Amino acid sequence: MAGDIIALSSTGKEDGNESQQTEVQDASGISGSVPEVADGKVIREDVLSCLSRKQKYYRLVLTPTELLLQGTKNDSSFERYSIDDLFGCHTLRHKQHGPSAYVCFYLYPRRKRVLMSKEKLREKVPLVFEIRKPANTYEENLAVAAKWKEDANKILRNKYPKWQLHKPKLTRKDSTPDTSGVTIMTMANESQDPLDHDPKIGHSSLSLASCLLFVRRYLVIVNPVSGQAKGLPTFKEKVHPILMEAGVKVELLVTERPGHARSMVSSSNLSEIDGIITVGGDGLLYEVVNGLRSRGDSDRISNIPLGIIATGSGNGLARSVAEYSKEDADYLKNPVLSTTLAAARGKVVPVNLMEVELDGRKIYSFLSVGWGLLADIDVESEVLRAIGESRFTIWSFLRLAKLRHYKAQLSYVPCEKISRDELNGTSRTSLRERDPVFIDSEFISVYSTCQSYIGSDLIFAPKAQPGDGLIHLTYLAKDAGRAAATQFLLGIDKGAHLSVSGVNYVTVKEFSIRCPGGITGIVTIDGERVTGEEIKIKISPKPLHVFAL
């Protein structure tokens, strides 16, 4: 396969923004002019046969916002594909088609899956066009294909620029990056460019002939035992192909033990990494977040964006990010595809992060801090991890049958969003704090989150927004009883738990749980069990950056 891959470098002059007009062959059956385009600008245009559509001829038009296809000469309409749905473009070479070269556009538009349904979901639409000009050699045809690729990728590069970190400081002595105390990570299986498949899916017949104008390099960390132990096959079969299509270079780390990801992330040289992708559940992401924030150069490195490929049994942050970016339906239908496309796109958004102080230790939480009922269910149901998210439902009934309550002091600072009208007619949203509240009681549950979802189907804070600076806190005192606890658990999947009598819900800036002699019961941070005497939680002034569509 490697012998079929041709590395292409740009040579010769660019065509710039001039439209490429080509004589239409009689066999194509296409005539007429380019359609009106919204931005009034055509970057490239030609009539080409489409290999992925039985070699039918189409007029192909590239604009800054769309890719357009026109079929027969009697068809004045154009298929329109938004640039937002284009995730990569490559030049290809067919192994048997002589002087022909090919250009492939990897699109993931939304389409109706069911005839009578209004729901549109993303699906892969690879479009492969043959470049075969009369009397041209393969190299000449490949150069034409490369122009299409370069123009398409230039649009993507300008619309979705690569995330940039601040450069490392230089030492005065030798003017080289100061990496004292940092070791170089040894990666396994760095990707080449083995994009060697028929876009119609099936037989190996096409191979990569060039790479993208701009290359992202991601560290991908896979937990092979996460969820139902499908992390590594999922990465190889579903995640890696899409990243390759988007031109992403991959450095792979497969974890071998608990804490492995945190150890590597906290001590390795990440200066050349453009993003970190976790393939696993919330536990793996917890290690990566805390590993980044524990570094001596965390002010810079902690801004590396994170991608979450949802293969675990929780996936609360991945589900929340999908909701924030209005990708809910696609996530629920195919969470791996949805989260992989977000990573491939490279668009970065900030989300809330909590700082947790536990007996003098600092821990970072991207999702939740819990104590009591929900924490008990989360940790104790680990024995049923192999069945996936159903484990939470089963254990909920077991825990309700033997309801527990724990004594402690809960204190919090209420905080709410307010909007103030400005003189120019616009409004500005800010936060307003209220007086602290102190409660000494026995509690069934105390649970907080800084995201909307705490699991793929558990919407805990329906009003949460990315970066809103609020912690959404709920608590049930002992006198709420088993009936309220039952309704609380039954209502979380629809967000109805907040209206249950006996359930207290408040948005806060910070809160704490204190129990002299040690907090009894189970305390969890992002599903990970911790112990201590006093736990303090507040919103971090430095948000977490994640990939989102």
C-alpha positions as CSV (number, residue, x, y, z in Angstrom):
1,M,0.0,0.0,0.0
2,A,2.8,2.4,0.8
3,G,4.1,2.1,-2.7
4,D,0.8,3.5,-4.0
5,I,0.9,6.6,-1.8
6,I,2.3,9.7,-3.5
7,A,3.4,12.6,-1.3
8,L,2.6,15.8,-3.2
9,S,4.1,19.2,-2.6
10,S,2.8,22.4,-4.0
11,T,4.7,23.5,-7.1
12,G,4.1,26.2,-9.7
13,K,1.8,29.2,-9.5
14,E,-1.5,29.2,-7.8
15,D,-4.7,29.9,-9.8
16,G,-5.7,32.3,-7.1
17,N,-9.5,33.0,-7.0
18,E,-10.0,32.9,-10.8
19,S,-12.7,30.5,-12.0
20,Q,-11.3,27.5,-13.9
21,Q,-13.5,27.2,-17.1
22,T,-13.2,23.9,-18.9
23,E,-14.6,22.8,-22.3
24,V,-17.6,20.5,-21.6
25,Q,-17.4,17.1,-23.3
26,D,-20.4,16.0,-25.3
27,A,-20.6,12.8,-23.2
28,S,-21.3,14.8,-20.1
29,G,-24.6,16.2,-21.3
30,I,-24.1,19.3,-19.2
31,S,-24.4,22.8,-20.5
32,G,-25.2,26.2,-19.1
33,S,-23.5,28.6,-16.7
34,V,-22.6,28.5,-13.0
35,P,-25.5,29.3,-10.7
36,E,-26.0,32.4,-8.7
37,V,-24.0,32.0,-5.4
38,A,-24.7,33.7,-2.2
39,D,-21.3,35.3,-1.8
40,G,-21.0,36.0,-5.6
41,K,-17.6,34.3,-5.8
42,V,-16.6,31.1,-7.5
43,I,-13.2,29.8,-6.5
44,R,-13.1,26.8,-8.9
45,E,-15.5,25.2,-11.4
46,D,-15.2,22.2,-13.8
47,V,-17.2,19.4,-15.4
48,L,-16.0,16.0,-14.0
49,S,-17.2,12.4,-13.8
50,C,-18.1,11.2,-10.3
51,L,-16.6,7.8,-9.4
52,S,-18.8,7.5,-6.3
53,R,-21.9,7.9,-8.5
54,K,-21.3,5.5,-11.3
55,Q,-19.1,7.9,-13.2
56,K,-21.9,10.3,-14.0
57,Y,-20.8,13.7,-15.1
58,Y,-21.5,16.8,-12.9
59,R,-20.6,20.4,-13.0
60,L,-18.7,20.9,-9.8
61,V,-18.5,24.4,-8.3
62,L,-16.6,25.4,-5.2
63,T,-17.4,28.7,-3.4
64,P,-16.3,30.0,0.0
65,T,-19.5,28.7,1.5
66,E,-20.7,25.8,-0.6
67,L,-19.9,22.9,-2.9
68,L,-22.4,22.7,-5.7
69,L,-23.2,19.8,-8.1
70,Q,-25.3,20.1,-11.3
71,G,-26.4,17.0,-13.1
72,T,-28.0,16.8,-16.6
73,K,-28.4,19.7,-19.0
74,N,-32.1,19.7,-18.4
75,D,-31.6,20.2,-14.7
76,S,-31.2,23.8,-13.7
77,S,-31.0,23.0,-10.0
78,F,-27.8,22.3,-8.0
79,E,-27.2,20.0,-5.1
80,R,-25.8,22.2,-2.4
81,Y,-23.4,21.1,0.3
82,S,-22.4,23.6,3.0
83,I,-18.7,24.0,3.7
84,D,-19.7,23.4,7.3
85,D,-20.4,19.8,6.4
86,L,-17.0,19.3,4.6
87,F,-14.4,17.6,6.9
88,G,-11.6,16.9,4.6
89,C,-10.4,16.8,1.0
90,H,-7.7,14.6,-0.5
91,T,-6.2,13.8,-3.9
92,L,-6.3,10.1,-4.8
93,R,-4.9,7.7,-7.3
94,H,-6.8,4.7,-8.6
95,K,-4.5,1.6,-8.8
96,Q,-5.6,0.6,-12.2
97,H,-6.9,3.7,-14.0
98,G,-3.7,4.9,-15.7
99,P,-3.4,8.7,-16.1
100,S,-6.5,9.6,-14.2
101,A,-6.2,11.3,-10.8
102,Y,-9.0,11.9,-8.3
103,V,-10.1,14.4,-5.8
104,C,-12.3,13.3,-2.9
105,F,-14.5,15.5,-0.7
106,Y,-15.5,13.9,2.7
107,L,-18.9,15.4,3.6
108,Y,-21.1,14.7,6.6
109,P,-24.4,16.5,5.8
110,R,-27.7,16.1,7.6
111,R,-30.2,14.0,5.8
112,K,-33.5,12.4,6.5
113,R,-33.0,8.8,7.5
114,V,-36.7,7.9,7.5
115,L,-39.1,8.9,4.6
116,M,-41.9,10.4,6.7
117,S,-39.7,11.7,9.5
118,K,-38.6,15.4,9.8
119,E,-35.5,14.4,11.7
120,K,-32.2,15.0,9.8
121,L,-29.1,13.2,11.0
122,R,-25.5,13.4,9.8
123,E,-24.3,10.7,7.4
124,K,-21.1,10.2,5.4
125,V,-21.3,11.4,1.7
126,P,-17.9,10.9,0.0
127,L,-17.7,12.5,-3.4
128,V,-14.9,11.3,-5.7
129,F,-14.3,13.1,-9.0
130,E,-12.1,11.9,-11.8
131,I,-9.5,14.3,-13.3
132,R,-8.7,13.0,-16.8
133,K,-7.9,15.8,-19.2
134,P,-7.2,14.9,-22.8
135,A,-3.5,14.2,-23.6
136,N,-2.6,14.9,-19.9
137,T,-0.2,12.7,-18.1
138,Y,-1.0,11.4,-14.6
139,E,1.3,14.0,-13.0
140,E,-0.6,16.8,-14.9
141,N,-4.0,15.4,-13.9
142,L,-2.8,15.1,-10.3
143,A,-1.7,18.7,-10.4
144,V,-5.3,19.7,-11.4
145,A,-6.7,17.6,-8.6
146,A,-4.3,19.2,-6.2
147,K,-5.6,22.6,-7.0
148,W,-9.1,21.5,-6.0
149,K,-7.7,20.1,-2.8
150,E,-5.7,23.1,-2.0
151,D,-8.6,25.5,-2.5
152,A,-11.0,23.4,-0.5
153,N,-8.5,23.0,2.4
154,K,-7.7,26.7,2.3
155,I,-11.3,27.5,2.9
156,L,-11.4,25.0,5.8
157,R,-8.2,26.4,7.2
158,N,-9.5,30.0,7.2
159,K,-12.9,29.0,8.6
160,Y,-11.6,26.7,11.3
161,P,-8.0,27.7,12.1
162,K,-5.8,25.4,14.1
163,W,-5.8,26.1,17.9
164,Q,-2.6,27.9,18.9
165,L,-0.9,27.6,22.2
166,H,1.5,30.3,23.5
167,K,5.1,29.3,22.7
168,P,7.3,28.1,25.5
169,K,9.5,30.8,27.1
170,L,13.1,30.8,26.1
171,T,15.9,30.7,28.6
172,R,18.4,33.5,28.6
173,K,21.3,31.2,28.5
174,D,20.8,29.2,25.3
175,S,17.6,30.5,23.8
176,T,16.0,27.1,23.7
177,P,12.6,26.1,25.2
178,D,12.8,25.6,28.9
179,T,11.5,22.0,29.4
180,S,13.2,21.3,32.7
181,G,11.4,18.5,34.6
182,V,9.5,17.5,31.4
183,T,10.1,14.2,29.7
184,I,9.4,13.3,26.1
185,M,6.5,11.0,25.7
186,T,7.1,7.7,23.8
187,M,4.1,7.2,21.6
188,A,2.9,4.0,19.9
189,N,1.6,3.7,16.3
190,E,2.1,7.2,15.0
191,S,-0.2,7.4,12.0
192,Q,1.0,7.5,8.4
193,D,-1.4,8.3,5.6
194,P,-3.0,4.9,4.9
195,L,-6.2,6.4,3.5
196,D,-6.5,3.5,1.0
197,H,-10.1,2.6,0.4
198,D,-12.9,2.9,-2.1
199,P,-15.1,5.9,-0.9
200,K,-18.1,3.7,-2.0
201,I,-17.0,1.6,1.0
202,G,-15.6,-1.9,0.4
203,H,-12.6,-2.8,-1.7
204,S,-9.2,-1.2,-1.5
205,S,-8.8,0.6,-4.7
206,L,-7.7,4.2,-4.0
207,S,-4.8,5.6,-2.1
208,L,-3.7,9.0,-0.7
209,A,-1.7,11.1,-3.0
210,S,-1.2,14.2,-0.8
211,C,-1.7,15.7,2.6
212,L,-3.6,18.8,3.9
213,L,-2.2,22.3,3.8
214,F,-2.4,22.5,7.5
215,V,-1.9,19.5,9.8
216,R,-3.3,19.0,13.3
217,R,-1.5,16.6,15.6
218,Y,-3.6,15.0,18.3
219,L,-2.6,12.8,21.1
220,V,-5.2,10.1,21.3
221,I,-5.5,8.3,24.7
222,V,-7.5,5.0,24.6
223,N,-8.8,3.2,27.7
224,P,-9.1,-0.4,26.4
225,V,-11.3,-1.5,29.3
226,S,-13.7,1.4,29.4
227,G,-17.4,0.7,29.2
228,Q,-17.8,-2.6,27.5
229,A,-14.1,-2.9,26.7
230,K,-14.5,-1.7,23.1
231,G,-12.3,1.4,23.2
232,L,-9.4,0.2,21.0
233,P,-11.6,-1.5,18.3
234,T,-13.8,1.6,18.3
235,F,-10.8,3.8,17.7
236,K,-9.3,1.7,14.9
237,E,-12.5,1.1,13.1
238,K,-14.6,4.2,13.6
239,V,-12.5,7.1,14.9
240,H,-9.1,6.9,13.2
241,P,-10.5,6.7,9.6
242,I,-12.4,10.0,10.1
243,L,-9.4,11.7,11.7
244,M,-7.3,10.6,8.7
245,E,-9.9,12.0,6.3
246,A,-9.7,15.3,8.1
247,G,-5.9,15.3,7.8
248,V,-5.2,14.7,11.5
249,K,-1.9,13.1,12.5
250,V,-2.4,10.7,15.5
251,E,-0.1,9.7,18.3
252,L,-1.7,6.9,20.2
253,L,-1.4,6.0,23.8
254,V,-3.2,2.9,25.1
255,T,-3.5,3.0,28.9
256,E,-2.2,0.0,30.8
257,R,-3.3,0.8,34.4
258,P,-5.3,3.3,36.4
259,G,-3.4,6.6,36.6
260,H,-1.4,5.9,33.5
261,A,-3.0,8.7,31.4
262,R,-2.5,11.2,34.3
263,S,1.1,10.3,34.7
264,M,1.9,10.6,31.1
265,V,0.0,13.9,30.5
266,S,1.4,15.5,33.6
267,S,5.1,14.8,32.7
268,S,5.4,14.7,28.9
269,N,6.4,17.3,26.4
270,L,3.1,18.4,24.8
271,S,4.4,21.5,23.0
272,E,3.8,20.0,19.6
273,I,0.3,18.7,20.4
274,D,-2.8,20.5,19.0
275,G,-5.3,18.6,21.0
276,I,-5.8,15.6,23.2
277,I,-8.6,13.1,22.4
278,T,-9.8,10.6,25.0
279,V,-11.5,7.4,23.9
280,G,-13.2,6.1,27.0
281,G,-15.5,7.4,29.7
282,D,-15.5,10.1,32.3
283,G,-12.8,8.4,34.4
284,L,-10.2,8.7,31.6
285,L,-11.1,12.4,31.0
286,Y,-10.8,13.0,34.7
287,E,-7.2,11.7,34.7
288,V,-6.3,13.9,31.7
289,V,-7.8,17.1,33.1
290,N,-6.1,16.7,36.4
291,G,-2.8,15.7,34.8
292,L,-2.8,18.9,32.7
293,R,-3.8,21.1,35.6
294,S,-1.0,19.7,37.8
295,R,1.8,20.6,35.5
296,G,4.3,23.3,36.3
297,D,3.5,25.0,32.9
298,S,-0.3,24.5,33.4
299,D,-1.0,28.2,32.6
300,R,-0.1,27.4,29.0
301,I,-0.5,23.7,28.5
302,S,-3.9,23.4,30.3
303,N,-5.4,25.3,27.5
304,I,-4.9,22.4,25.1
305,P,-8.4,21.5,23.8
306,L,-9.8,18.2,24.6
307,G,-12.0,15.9,22.5
308,I,-14.2,13.2,24.1
309,I,-15.0,10.1,22.1
310,A,-17.9,8.7,24.0
311,T,-17.4,5.0,24.7
312,G,-17.8,4.8,28.4
313,S,-20.8,4.2,30.6
314,G,-21.3,7.9,31.7
315,N,-20.2,10.4,29.0
316,G,-21.9,13.4,30.8
317,L,-19.6,16.1,29.4
318,A,-19.8,14.7,25.8
319,R,-23.6,14.7,26.0
320,S,-23.6,18.3,27.4
321,V,-21.3,19.6,24.7
322,A,-23.5,17.9,22.0
323,E,-26.5,19.8,23.5
324,Y,-24.6,23.1,23.6
325,S,-23.7,22.8,19.9
326,K,-27.2,21.6,19.0
327,E,-26.0,18.1,17.9
328,D,-28.3,16.3,20.3
329,A,-30.0,14.1,17.8
330,D,-26.8,13.1,16.1
331,Y,-25.2,12.3,19.4
332,L,-28.0,10.1,20.6
333,K,-28.1,8.2,17.2
334,N,-24.4,7.7,17.0
335,P,-22.3,9.2,19.8
336,V,-19.0,8.0,18.5
337,L,-19.5,9.6,15.1
338,S,-20.8,12.8,16.6
339,T,-17.9,13.3,19.0
340,T,-15.3,12.2,16.4
341,L,-16.5,14.8,13.9
342,A,-16.2,17.4,16.6
343,A,-12.6,16.5,17.2
344,A,-11.9,16.3,13.4
345,R,-13.5,19.8,12.9
346,G,-11.2,21.3,15.5
347,K,-13.6,24.1,16.7
348,V,-13.0,25.0,20.3
349,V,-15.4,26.2,22.9
350,P,-14.9,26.9,26.7
351,V,-17.0,25.1,29.3
352,N,-17.2,25.3,33.1
353,L,-14.6,23.7,35.3
354,M,-14.8,23.3,39.1
355,E,-11.9,23.6,41.5
356,V,-12.3,21.2,44.4
357,E,-10.3,21.6,47.6
358,L,-10.3,18.4,49.7
359,D,-8.3,18.6,53.0
360,G,-5.7,20.8,51.4
361,R,-5.6,18.9,48.0
362,K,-6.7,20.6,44.8
363,I,-8.7,18.5,42.3
364,Y,-10.4,19.6,39.1
365,S,-13.9,18.5,38.1
366,F,-15.4,19.0,34.7
367,L,-18.7,17.4,35.5
368,S,-20.0,16.7,39.0
369,V,-19.3,16.5,42.7
370,G,-21.7,14.2,44.6
371,W,-22.3,12.8,48.1
372,G,-25.0,10.3,49.2
373,L,-27.6,8.6,47.0
374,L,-26.3,9.4,43.5
375,A,-22.7,8.9,44.5
376,D,-23.6,5.5,46.1
377,I,-25.3,4.4,42.9
378,D,-22.4,5.6,40.7
379,V,-19.7,3.8,42.7
380,E,-21.4,0.7,43.9
381,S,-22.8,-0.2,40.4
382,E,-19.3,-0.6,39.1
383,V,-19.8,-4.4,39.6
384,L,-22.3,-4.2,36.7
385,R,-20.0,-2.1,34.4
386,A,-20.1,-4.7,31.6
387,I,-23.8,-3.9,30.9
388,G,-23.2,-0.2,30.2
389,E,-25.5,2.6,31.4
390,S,-28.2,0.2,32.4
391,R,-26.2,-0.5,35.6
392,F,-27.3,2.9,37.0
393,T,-31.0,2.0,36.7
394,I,-30.6,-1.4,38.3
395,W,-28.6,-0.1,41.2
396,S,-31.1,2.8,41.8
397,F,-33.8,0.3,42.8
398,L,-31.4,-1.5,45.1
399,R,-30.3,1.6,46.8
400,L,-33.9,3.0,47.2
401,A,-34.9,-0.2,49.0
402,K,-32.2,0.5,51.6
403,L,-32.2,4.3,51.7
404,R,-29.3,5.9,53.6
405,H,-28.8,9.3,55.1
406,Y,-25.6,11.1,56.3
407,K,-25.0,13.9,58.8
408,A,-22.9,17.0,57.8
409,Q,-22.9,20.7,57.5
410,L,-23.7,22.0,54.0
411,S,-22.9,25.7,53.2
412,Y,-23.2,27.5,49.9
413,V,-23.2,31.0,48.4
414,P,-26.3,31.5,46.2
415,C,-25.5,33.1,42.8
416,E,-27.8,33.9,39.9
417,K,-27.6,35.4,36.5
418,I,-29.1,38.8,35.9
419,S,-29.5,40.9,32.8
420,R,-29.1,44.6,32.8
421,D,-30.2,46.8,29.9
422,E,-27.5,49.1,28.6
423,L,-27.9,52.6,27.2
424,N,-27.3,51.5,23.6
425,G,-30.2,49.1,23.8
426,T,-28.1,45.9,24.3
427,S,-28.2,43.8,27.4
428,R,-25.4,42.3,29.5
429,T,-25.6,39.3,31.7
430,S,-23.8,39.2,35.0
431,L,-23.8,37.2,38.2
432,R,-25.2,38.4,41.5
433,E,-24.2,36.7,44.8
434,R,-26.4,36.5,47.9
435,D,-25.7,35.9,51.6
436,P,-24.2,32.5,52.5
437,V,-26.5,29.7,53.7
438,F,-25.5,27.1,56.4
439,I,-27.5,23.9,57.0
440,D,-26.8,21.3,59.7
441,S,-28.8,18.2,58.9
442,E,-28.9,14.6,57.8
443,F,-28.9,14.3,54.0
444,I,-30.1,11.7,51.6
445,S,-28.2,13.3,48.7
446,V,-26.1,16.3,47.9
447,Y,-25.2,16.6,44.2
448,S,-23.8,19.3,42.0
449,T,-22.8,19.7,38.3
450,C,-21.4,22.5,36.1
451,Q,-22.8,20.9,32.9
452,S,-26.3,20.2,31.7
453,Y,-26.0,16.4,31.6
454,I,-24.3,14.0,34.1
455,G,-24.9,11.0,31.8
456,S,-25.9,10.4,28.2
457,D,-29.6,10.3,29.2
458,L,-29.5,12.2,32.6
459,I,-30.2,15.9,32.3
460,F,-29.4,17.2,35.7
461,A,-29.3,21.0,35.1
462,P,-31.5,21.8,32.1
463,K,-30.6,25.5,32.3
464,A,-26.9,25.1,32.4
465,Q,-24.9,26.8,29.6
466,P,-21.2,26.5,28.6
467,G,-19.2,29.0,30.6
468,D,-22.1,30.4,32.6
469,G,-20.0,30.4,35.7
470,L,-22.6,28.6,37.8
471,I,-22.6,25.4,39.9
472,H,-26.0,23.7,39.9
473,L,-26.6,22.2,43.3
474,T,-29.4,19.9,44.6
475,Y,-29.8,18.4,48.0
476,L,-32.4,16.2,49.8
477,A,-32.6,16.3,53.6
478,K,-33.6,13.2,55.6
479,D,-37.1,14.3,56.1
480,A,-37.8,14.3,52.3
481,G,-38.2,10.6,52.6
482,R,-38.1,7.6,50.2
483,A,-41.0,8.8,48.0
484,A,-39.2,12.1,47.2
485,A,-35.9,10.2,46.6
486,T,-37.7,7.8,44.2
487,Q,-39.3,10.7,42.3
488,F,-36.0,12.4,42.2
489,L,-34.3,9.5,40.5
490,L,-37.2,8.9,38.1
491,G,-37.2,12.5,37.0
492,I,-33.6,13.0,36.1
493,D,-33.8,11.7,32.6
494,K,-36.3,14.4,31.7
495,G,-35.1,17.2,34.1
496,A,-38.3,16.8,36.1
497,H,-36.4,16.0,39.4
498,L,-36.0,19.7,40.2
499,S,-39.7,20.2,40.7
500,V,-40.1,17.2,43.2
501,S,-41.3,18.3,46.6
502,G,-38.4,18.0,49.1
503,V,-35.7,18.5,46.4
504,N,-33.9,21.7,46.9
505,Y,-32.2,23.3,43.8
506,V,-30.0,26.4,43.8
507,T,-27.4,27.9,41.5
508,V,-24.2,28.8,43.5
509,K,-20.8,30.2,43.1
510,E,-19.3,27.8,45.7
511,F,-20.3,25.4,48.3
512,S,-18.8,23.1,50.9
513,I,-19.6,19.9,52.9
514,R,-18.0,19.5,56.3
515,C,-18.1,16.6,58.7
516,P,-15.7,16.5,61.7
517,G,-14.0,13.2,61.8
518,G,-14.5,12.5,58.1
519,I,-17.3,12.6,55.7
520,T,-19.2,9.3,56.0
521,G,-20.7,7.7,52.9
522,I,-19.4,7.9,49.4
523,V,-18.1,11.2,47.9
524,T,-17.4,11.3,44.1
525,I,-15.7,13.8,41.8
526,D,-16.6,13.0,38.2
527,G,-17.5,9.5,39.3
528,E,-14.1,8.9,41.1
529,R,-14.4,8.1,44.8
530,V,-12.5,10.4,47.3
531,T,-12.4,10.7,51.1
532,G,-11.8,13.6,53.5
533,E,-13.2,15.7,56.3
534,E,-14.1,18.9,54.4
535,I,-14.7,19.4,50.7
536,K,-14.9,22.9,49.1
537,I,-16.1,23.5,45.5
538,K,-16.0,26.6,43.4
539,I,-16.0,27.5,39.7
540,S,-12.5,27.7,38.2
541,P,-11.5,31.1,36.7
542,K,-9.8,29.1,33.9
543,P,-12.4,27.2,31.8
544,L,-11.9,23.9,30.1
545,H,-11.5,24.0,26.3
546,V,-13.2,21.3,24.4
547,F,-13.8,20.4,20.7
548,A,-17.4,20.9,19.5
549,L,-19.3,21.2,16.3
